Every structure is written in C-alpha cells, then in structure tokens.
Amino acid sequence: MQKILVSACLLGDPVRYNGKAKTADHFWLKMWHKEGRIVSICPELEGGLPVPRPPAEIVEGFAGCVIDGSAEVETECGQNVTKPFLAGAKKALQLCQRYDIQIAILTEGSPSCGSSKVYDGSFSGRKIAGQGVTSAFLERHGVKVFSQFQCEEAHQCLSRIEQQLMSVTL
C-alpha cells in the first residue's frame, strides 16, 4: 500500500507559524488516514523552528534558488531561516525515501509547502506563482506534490501508481 506525505497542519496539528492548524476536511484525506497511508510532517518544525515563529518568505528568488544557494528565506525582521527550511526539506525527502512515498499533499501558500503559490517575499500579503522549499526539493527528487485543494488529483495519481505497481508484480 502506497503511503502519502501530508503537511501536519492539514491534519489538525497546531504547528503553523502562528501556532494554529489549517485543517483540511477532505474525503480522501479522511480515507487515507483510515487506511493508514498518511505520513505526517511539518518541515519547518523538522528543520528546528519553534511554534509559534515569525512568518517567513522566500526573498529575492524562488524555491529552486534557495535550494541552489542563490536566494534566502527570511523572517519579516530579516532573520535568515534558510538553513532550517532546507533541513526540513531534506527530512521530508528522507521520509519519502524510507516509506517509498511518491505523492505529497502540502499546504498551499507556505514558504515550505506551497505547491503552486507562495508569498512574494515583500511581506505585503501578495502571492505569486511558485513553490515552497520543501515542495521544490521533493519534486526535484521525483515526488509529485499537490496542495490541499488537489486531493482528487492526488487520488487519481495514487490510483495510477498502484495500478502500475500491480501490473509489474503480476
């Protein structure tokens, strides 16, 4: 049975920067939880950041640039938190490798977990197209990342993966 990596805040854990959860109430998340498929992570906590913590954004670049070392993640007051963000991304990948996870559902908008939109780095509340550090890192290593708004798409992808695996073992 294929496991799925899921942001802990989507599962109701109060681990976000503001000490709150961002619980996603979706049929597939409930079903996967019931089936024992979910592996939970908060990359920012795994990277060593506390709860609560100052909000952070990718400044002057994109997640790929952070991974490559040419951009940084900073808090609103200018504290560089790039190292914990990268450490959390690496721990997320280690979980994926340990459990042979090929799909992740991560929190949209997050500088770690955003899969298609993140804040622009100006702390103005403006979102732009882009990924969070963990999402980009996982995708570089072959993990397909979805947001909490794409659970149906993730389910379809999971079904295709399991069908392929079944045809290989038959």
N, C-alpha and C positions, 0 to 999 in steps of 0.2 A: 504494500500500500504506500503510495506516494505521500510524503509529508509536504506541508506548506509553511513557509516562514511568514509570520504575521506580526505587525507592529503591536507591541504590548498595549499601547494606549487605545487601539481599536478594540481590544478585548476587555476594556474597562479598567485597566490598571492606571492609577493616577501618577503617571511618570512624565508627563509633558513638562515643558519649561516652567509653566505656571502651576504645576502641582495637580493638574486635572487630567482626566481621561478624555478621549474623543471617541467614545464607544460607538461602534458601527453595528447597527441592528440589521443584519442581512441573513437571509435564509441559508446561503451557502456557508457563511462563517459559522452559524449555529450547527449545521450538519457536519462540517469538517471537525468542529470541536467534539461533537458527539462521537464521531468515528475515530478520534484520537490522532488526527492528521496534523494538528497545529503545533508548530514550534514557535514560541513567543520570544520577541526580543525588543528592547529599546536600545538602539545603537549608541545613543548619547549617554545613557547610563552605563552601558557596557564599556564605553570609552573612558569612563571615570568622572563624568559630570554629575553634579548633585541635582536633587529635586527639592525645592524649585531652583531655577537657574535663570540668569538673564537671557532674554531672547537673542538668538544669533542668526546671522545671514551670511551667505557667500558674497564676499566683497570683491568687486572689480574682476569678475570672471565667472566661470561656470564650474560645475562639479568636476568635470574632467580636468580642468585646470588645477583644481585643488589636489586631485589625485596625482597629477603630473608635477606638482610643486610650484606652479606659477600663479596661484591665487590662494586666498586665505578665507577662513571662516572666522568672523569676529562678532563679539557682542556689541550692543549699541554703544557702550562706553569705550570700545576699542580694544578689549581684551582678545588676544588671539587664542582661539579654541580649535585650531586646525588639527593639532595632534590628537585630541580626544575624538574628534569626528572621524579621523582616519582610523584610529584604533577600533572604534565601534564598527566601522565598515568591515574591517578585517575580521572581527569577531563574528559578524553576521555571515561572512563568507565561510568561516570555519564551521559554523553550524550547518550551513548548506552542504558543505563537503561531508561532514560527519553523517548527516541523515540523507544524503543524496537528494537534496531538495533542488528542484528545477523551477519552482514558482514562488514568488513572494508577493504578499499584499501589504503595501506600506502606506503610511499616512501622507496624503497629498498636501503639498504646500510646505512641508517640513524641509529644513536645510539638510537633514539627513535622509529622509524617506520620500520626499516628493518624487513622483514618477513622471510628471509632465509639466508641473508648475511649481515655482519657488518664488520667494520674495526677492526683489531686485538688488538687495544689498544696500539700499539707501535708508532703510528703517522707516519708510514712508507708508508702508502697507500695500505698496504696488506689487502685483505678481507678474512674472514673466514666464515665458516658456523655458523650461529647463528641469533638471533633475537635482535631487539631493545627493550628497556624497555617497551614502550607502547604496542608493538605487543605481547610480552610475557605476560604482565599484562592482556590484553584483552583476549587472548587465555585461560589464567587460569580461566577466568570468562565466558567462553563459546562463545566468539565472534570469528568467523572464519576470519583470516587475510590473505589477498592476497596482492601481490605487484602490481605496475602499469603495470607490464608485464603479469599479470594473469587476466585481465579483462574478458576474455571469460570464464575462470573457475569460476570467481565470478558470472558472469551472470548465468551460469548453476546451481550454488549453490543457487542463489536467486530464480531461477525458481522452484527448488525442495522445498525450504522453502515455497514459495507461494502456490504450489500445496498441500503440507501437510496442510497448514492452511485452504485452501479451502475445503479439504476433511473433516476436523474436524468440520467446520461450516455447512456443508451440512447435 
